[in-house]
Amino acid sequence: MNHDHSTMYPFRLCAIALLLCITLFGTSLPVQAASQVSPKLEEQVLQVIREHPDVILESVQGYQQRVQQQLQQAQQAFVQELKTNPQAVIGESPTTGASQSKIVMVEFSDFQCPYCGRAHKTVQRFMAKHQDQVTLTYKHYPLASIHPQAISAAKAAWAAFQQGTFWQYHDVLFTQQEKLGESFYIETAKGLNLNVDQFNRDRNSQAAETAIIQDIQLAESLGITGTPFFVMNGEVFTGAIELEEMEKRFTRVKQSLKEQGTGNREQQL
């Protein structure tokens, strides 16, 4: 007896989907539901997969493409909002530099990340030169899985921000990364003449947790997987960038603003 492939194909897709659910999400399924899958059915599904691996590959590739498209759209929307409504992107994050926010550089960073420490030196030199033209804002993205002090350091910096000394505290953390730890956070707070009792309350508060989680969620929604990550108006760049490269990005941003200004004037004429 011959099988009609057009009628069997939907069954194969359903079978593959079922097995994927079992294998990928089985640990989160209720025990009762997982136990209802018979060994015979599982073997049939495995046989279908062995005969048609291309279907699995197509499904995985399609899923990856959709995820990548979503991340690209999220990044494009973020960049557009940074250009048109920078204050919405900045939110309640700390800022330094120019007050007008025509050029905004958003930094996603981790106080224990060695690449962030190297990039910090570049950012310092860059901002010293362009602080009247560029607004720098900092977003916390502690990579806790590989940097055990990253979250604690972020909370300490957030607590310093509540007393108006974020950037001073931020500089100390980056320049002395090897000292990160409980005693160092207190020592640094004292060195900056912070109210230590308030500092401790703030860094251990739910507000600190919430603020850092919001930054992490923003980074994840943009598909950021490593630090440091920078967005300067429409320019996106990552890693321990050198000053020369950052200057090139800045020049492109200024040129883009100039062209936009020329275009707007032409439309008004």
C-alpha positions in Angstrom: 0.0 0.0 0.0 1.4 3.4 -1.0 1.2 6.4 1.3 0.1 9.8 -0.1 3.0 12.1 0.8 0.8 15.2 0.7 -1.3 13.9 3.5 1.7 12.5 5.5 3.6 15.8 5.5 1.3 17.6 7.9 1.5 14.5 10.2 5.3 14.7 10.0 5.3 18.4 10.9 3.0 17.7 13.9 5.1 14.8 15.0 8.3 16.8 14.8 6.7 19.7 16.7 5.5 17.4 19.4 8.9 15.8 19.9 10.6 19.2 19.9 8.2 20.3 22.6 9.1 17.2 24.6 12.8 17.5 24.1 13.1 21.3 24.4 10.5 22.0 27.0 9.9 18.6 28.7 11.5 19.7 31.9 9.0 22.5 32.3 6.0 20.5 31.3 3.8 18.9 34.0 4.9 15.4 35.0 1.5 14.0 34.1 1.6 15.5 30.6 5.1 14.3 29.9 4.4 10.8 31.1 1.4 10.4 28.7 3.7 10.3 25.7 4.1 6.7 24.8 7.5 5.2 23.8 5.9 4.0 20.5 4.8 7.5 19.6 8.2 8.9 20.5 9.9 6.2 18.4 7.7 7.1 15.4 8.5 10.8 15.8 12.2 10.0 16.0 11.9 7.9 12.8 10.2 10.9 11.0 13.1 13.2 12.1 15.7 10.7 10.9 14.0 10.5 7.5 13.4 14.2 7.2 16.2 16.2 9.0 15.7 19.0 6.4 12.4 19.9 8.0 14.1 20.4 11.4 16.9 22.4 9.8 14.4 24.6 8.0 12.4 25.2 11.1 15.4 26.2 13.2 16.8 28.4 10.5 13.4 30.1 10.1 13.1 30.7 13.8 16.6 32.2 13.9 15.8 34.5 11.0 12.7 35.7 12.8 14.5 36.3 16.0 17.3 38.2 14.1 14.7 40.4 12.3 13.0 41.2 15.6 16.3 42.3 17.2 17.2 44.4 14.2 13.8 46.1 14.3 14.2 46.7 18.1 17.7 48.2 17.5 16.4 50.4 14.7 13.5 51.7 16.8 15.9 52.4 19.7 18.3 54.3 17.4 15.3 56.3 16.0 14.0 57.2 19.4 17.5 58.2 20.5 17.6 60.7 17.6 14.0 62.0 18.0 13.4 61.7 21.7 16.7 61.2 23.5 15.3 62.0 27.0 13.0 59.0 26.7 16.0 56.7 26.1 18.0 58.4 28.9 15.1 58.1 31.4 16.5 58.3 34.9 20.0 57.1 34.0 23.0 59.2 35.0 24.3 61.6 32.3 27.4 63.8 31.9 28.6 66.2 29.3 26.4 68.5 27.1 22.9 69.4 28.4 21.2 69.8 25.1 21.4 66.1 24.1 21.8 66.7 20.3 24.4 64.0 20.3 23.8 61.3 22.8 26.2 58.3 23.5 24.5 55.5 25.4 27.0 53.1 27.1 25.9 49.6 28.2 28.6 48.5 30.6 29.8 46.2 33.4 32.1 47.4 36.1 33.9 44.0 36.3 34.4 43.6 32.6 38.0 44.1 31.6 37.0 45.3 28.1 34.8 47.9 29.7 37.7 49.0 31.9 39.8 49.6 28.8 36.9 51.4 27.0 36.5 53.6 30.0 39.9 55.2 29.4 38.8 55.9 25.8 35.5 57.3 26.9 37.2 59.6 29.4 39.5 61.1 26.8 36.7 61.4 24.3 34.4 63.2 26.7 37.1 65.5 28.0 37.4 66.7 24.4 33.7 66.8 23.4 31.8 67.3 26.7 30.2 70.5 25.3 28.9 68.5 22.3 28.1 65.0 23.5 25.8 63.8 26.3 27.0 60.5 27.7 24.5 58.3 29.6 25.3 55.0 31.4 23.2 51.9 31.4 24.0 49.0 33.7 24.5 45.6 32.0 26.2 43.4 34.6 27.1 40.0 33.1 26.6 38.2 36.4 27.2 34.7 35.0 30.9 35.5 34.4 31.5 38.5 36.7 30.4 37.7 40.3 30.9 41.3 41.5 29.2 43.0 38.6 25.7 43.4 40.1 27.0 44.4 43.5 29.2 47.0 41.9 26.3 48.3 39.8 24.1 48.6 42.9 26.9 50.5 44.7 27.2 52.9 41.8 23.5 53.4 41.7 23.5 54.2 45.4 26.3 56.8 44.8 24.1 58.3 42.1 21.4 58.9 44.7 23.8 61.2 46.4 25.0 62.9 43.2 28.4 61.2 42.9 27.7 58.5 40.2 30.5 59.5 37.8 33.1 59.8 40.6 32.2 56.4 42.0 32.0 55.0 38.4 35.5 56.2 37.7 36.9 54.6 40.9 35.2 51.2 40.1 36.6 51.1 36.6 40.2 52.2 37.5 40.4 49.7 40.4 38.5 46.7 39.1 40.9 44.3 40.9 39.6 45.6 44.3 35.9 45.1 43.7 34.2 43.8 46.8 32.2 44.7 49.8 34.9 46.5 51.8 36.0 48.4 48.7 32.4 49.7 48.1 32.2 51.1 51.6 35.8 52.5 51.5 35.0 54.3 48.2 31.7 55.7 49.6 33.6 57.1 52.6 36.4 58.4 50.3 33.7 60.4 48.4 32.2 61.7 51.6 28.9 59.9 51.1 26.4 59.2 53.9 27.4 55.6 54.4 24.1 54.6 56.1 22.1 56.0 53.3 24.5 54.5 50.8 24.0 51.0 52.3 20.2 51.4 52.4 20.1 52.5 48.8 22.3 49.8 47.3 20.3 47.1 49.1 17.0 48.6 48.2 14.3 47.2 45.8 14.7 50.5 43.9 18.3 49.7 43.1 17.3 46.2 42.0 14.5 47.5 39.8 16.7 50.2 38.1 19.4 47.7 37.2 16.9 45.1 36.0 15.3 47.7 33.7 18.7 48.4 32.1 19.4 44.7 31.7 16.0 44.1 30.1 16.6 47.0 27.7 20.0 45.5 26.7 18.5 42.1 26.2 15.6 43.5 24.1 18.3 45.0 21.8 20.1 41.7 21.5 23.2 42.9 23.2 25.3 39.9 24.3 28.5 41.5 25.4 30.0 44.6 26.9 30.8 47.4 26.4 28.1 48.3 23.8 27.7 51.9 22.6 25.1 53.8 20.6 25.9 57.3 19.5 22.9 58.7 17.7 22.8 56.3 14.6 26.3 54.8 15.2 26.5 51.4 16.9 29.9 50.0 18.1 31.2 47.5 20.6 34.2 46.4 22.6 37.3 48.1 23.9 37.2 50.7 21.1 40.2 53.0 20.5 39.9 56.8 20.6 40.6 57.2 16.9 37.7 54.9 16.0 35.4 56.7 18.4 36.4 60.0 16.8 35.5 58.6 13.4 32.0 57.7 14.6 31.6 61.1 16.1 32.6 62.7 12.8 30.0 60.7 11.0 27.3 61.6 13.5 28.1 65.3 13.1 28.0 65.0 9.3 24.6 63.3 9.5 23.2 66.0 11.7 24.6 68.6 9.3 22.9 66.9 6.3 19.6 66.6 8.2 19.8 70.3 9.0 20.4 71.2 5.3 17.5 69.0 4.3 15.1 70.6 6.8 16.0 74.1 5.6 15.5 73.1 2.0 12.0 71.7 2.8 11.1 75.0 4.5 12.1 77.1 1.4 
